[in-house]
């Protein structure tokens, strides 16, 4: 396809089989898997946030224009919610339909399905990390203030783990034992952290300047990128 700008988000497949993504030119796009365009909705800024598609076909996505958008399955706007900063975080949909998303205005938002604010949680710097919801409905999200936050479903702080670094842009992932794995970066190194469900450190693994989002294999191996792709054992030792 052409004219819509370079792809600046991850590409996701919705329950309808369509592919959804954002572009630098500000479009949220829906394509068929054969490459034909279904629709493209223009926001007011680059779309670096990866769309989340609900079972009813509603597409939730953030834009650098500072808004979270809800788009109908035909590409028309359902509603938009404005924040005071860029929205580069990927929205996540809770089991009750609540939409969770971070903003560069140093707040993390919970929005009702109708676009009204349910609550907001104040961090001390931008929230660009993508949230993840644990089995007990605790929401985990990182901030550029160096903290990983555990937030209760009512918006209150459960705990915060301070990495001692200046940013947590990496998206957390929750292991089968409830441990939370995420990356944090300083000016000189990147570290993969494993934190227990009570907010205490399990272990950390430092290597290289940057760190990607971690992923967990079915055997519990944690995969993460620094200057190389690393596989870490569940105890934090290097596998390869």
N, C-alpha and C positions, 0 to 999 in steps of 0.2 A: 504494500500500500504506500501511498505518498501523500504529501501535503499536510499531514497531521503532526509532524515533528518526531524526533527520536524518542524511543521508548525509554521512560525514566522510572518505571515501576516494575515490579515482578508481574508476570503474566499468570492469571489464575483462571481455572475452568469453573464455571458456575454449574449449579445443579441442572441447568437447561442445556449443558454441553457447549455453551458459547465461551469464548475467550475474552477476558476483560483485562484492561491495562490502562495506564496513564501515559501521557506524552509531555515533552518539554514545552510544546506550544499550548498547553493548557487543556488538552482534550482528555476526556474519559471515553474509552472506545470499547465497543462490543463487536466481535468478529465471529463469524462461523469458522469451524475448523477447516473448511476448504479455502479460507483466505478472503471470503467476501465480507464486506463491511455491513453490519446490521444497523449501527448508529454510532454517532460521535457527539458527545455533549461538551461544549466549550465552557470552561471555568475562567477565572480571572488571573490565573498564574500557572506555572508548571505543576504537573501532577506527579509527585514522587511517591506518594502514598499508594500502596497496593489495594485495589478494591476488595471489599468483602461483600459476597453475594448471599442474601438470605434465601430461605426456602421458597418465599413468595416471589422471588425475582428482584426484590429491591436491592439496589447497588449502593453501598456506603463507601465513600472515599473522601480523602482530604486533599486540599490544594494549598499551594504556596500563597494563594490570595487570602488565606486566613480562615477559610470556611470548611466545614464538613458538609458534604452533599449527600442527600438521599435521592436516588434516581429510580424512576419506575422502570419496569422491564422493557418499555418501548423507548427509553432514553429521555423521557421528559422529566423535569424536576419535580420531585415530591415536596422537598423542603431543603433549606440550608440553615446551618447554625454557624454564626460567626464567632471567632475567637480573636484575641489580640496579637496573634503571632502566626507564623507559618505552620501549616499542618502537614508534616512529613511522616508522621507516625501512621502505621496501618491500623484501620479500625478493626476491632474484634467484636463479634456478636455473642452476647451471653445467652444462656439457655432460656431466659425470660424475655429475650428480645432487646435487652439493653445494649447500646453501642458504646464501647469503650475506646477512647482515642486520646493521644497526647498532642500538645501544642508547644510551639516555641515561646509562648507567653508564660512558660513555667508552670502550667497547670495541666492536670490530667482530668479528662471529662468523662462522665457517664451521662448518656443521652437516652431519653425515652424514645420508643419507636415513632412517636409523632413529632420528634425534633425538639422537644422541650428539654431543658437541662434537669437532670435528676440530681446530680451533685457535681462538685469539682474538688479536686485535691491539689493543694499548693505545694510544689517542689521549690527548690532554690535556684533552678536554672531550667533551660529548655528540656522538654520531654519529647525526644525524637525516637526513642526506643519503641518497639512494637510490644504491646501488652500480651500477656498469656494468662489464662484462667486455670487455676488448679482444681483438683477434684473436689475440694471443699469450698469452691467458689471464691477463694482468695485470688485477687488480681495482682500480678507481679509486673512491674515496669521499671525501667531504668531512666536516669536523668543525667544531664550534663553536669549536675552538681556532684557527681561521683557516687551517688547512692543507688542501690536497688531498693525499691519500695515494695512492701507487701501491704495491700490495701484491702480492708474488709468490704463486703458487698454494700454496706451502707455509706462508704466513702471515708470511714475513719482509718487512721494509720494503725496497722497491726505491728509492724516493725520496719526499720530501715537498716540496711547493711551498708556502711561506708567503706568503699574500696581504698580510699586514700589517694585515688587517682582523680583526674579532673573531668572525666566523662564516662558515662555508660550509655553508649549508642547501640550496643549489641542487644538483640532481642533475647530474652530469657527463654529457656526450655525446661520443663519439669520432668524429672525422671520418675520411674515406677515406685521408688521409695520416698517420693516427695521432695528430693533434693532439687535445688534450682541451679542451673548452669547458665552462665552469662559471661560476656567479655567486658573488660574495661581498659581504657587506654590512658597513658600518660604521654608526656612529650618525648619519652625515650623508649617505651616498651608497651607491649600489650599483654594482658593476663587473662586467662580463663579461670573463673571462680566457680567453686562448688559450695553452695550455702545450704545448710540444713533447713527444714521447714520451720524451725523456731528462730531463724535469723542468725545463727552462729556459723562460723566458717568451718567447712569440712576440709577443704584443701584449695590450693591455688597453683596454677601452672603458668609460668611466664616464659615467653619466647617471642622475639621479633618486635617490630615497631607497631603493627596494627593487629587487630583481632576481628574475625568475622562472627556472624551468628553461629552458635554451636548447633549440632544436630546429634541425636542419640540413635544408635542402631538397636536392633531387636535384642542383641546380646548385652546391651548396656554400654558398649563402646561409645565414647564421645568423640565426634569429629569436629575439628575447628581449623580455620586457616590463620596462619601467621605469615611468615615468609615462605613456608611450606604448608602443605596440608598435613595436619597431625591427627593421629588416633590416640586417644588417652584411655587407659583402663579406668574402671569405676573408682579405683582408689587414688587416681590422680597421677599415676606413673605413665610414662610414655610407652605406648605399644609399638608405634612406628611413626 
